[in-house]
Amino acid sequence: MFAVRNEESALDIVQDSMMKLAEKYGDRPAEELPMLFQRIMQNTIRDYYRRSKVRSLWTTLLSSFSSADDEEHDPLETLEVESGSYTPNAPDAQLEQTQVLGIIEKEIKLLPPRQREAFLMRYWEDMDVAETASAMGCSEGSVKTHCSRATHALAVALKAKGITL
């Protein structure tokens, strides 16, 4: 069984699990609820680690383009270069960052529409699988498939352009 070390995340997982149990299985006999809750909790923890793994991949990728001395900087903010939320100090670093972000944006635009939509909702809007599935009008499995394919396609495209972690 997995352990979630961040207290806030653990509490969110418990709350999400309780909500899923109440929404989907509230009509079940009381003696079935503990086992159902156990299974829902395990699945919610797995989803948490999957999201963390993929988000970590993109955070690591994007953080390689930000300043090493700014530990509190959220690497995902680098995507908002046009709004001026983050700019490196050195002109050459600014140019490199702008070029890399342009490449990333271009590659995202080249993704098939459903993959692009799922990817942006899940990893940049930080929506969970259920929220994304609801917004896209598809199953949770479809969201996971679209995201996996999008992530793989982006990694391959960026690697082909010489952008590595």
HUMO-V602145 format. One record per pair of residues at least 12 apart in sequence whose ideal C-beta (glycine too) atoms are under 6 Angstrom apart, sorted by the first residue. I is the first residue (numbers start at 1). J is the second residue. If there is no record, write none. Layout:
I:J + I:J
This chain:
2:45 + 13:44 + 13:45 + 13:48 + 16:44 + 17:40 + 17:41 + 17:44 + 20:40 + 21:37 + 21:40 + 58:123 + 59:75 + 60:165 + 61:165 + 62:75 + 62:78 + 63:75 + 65:78 + 65:97 + 65:100 + 66:78 + 67:88 + 81:101 + 103:161 + 107:154 + 107:157 + 111:150 + 114:146 + 115:146 + 115:149 + 115:150 + 118:143 + 118:146 + 118:147 + 119:147 + 119:150 + 122:147 + 129:143
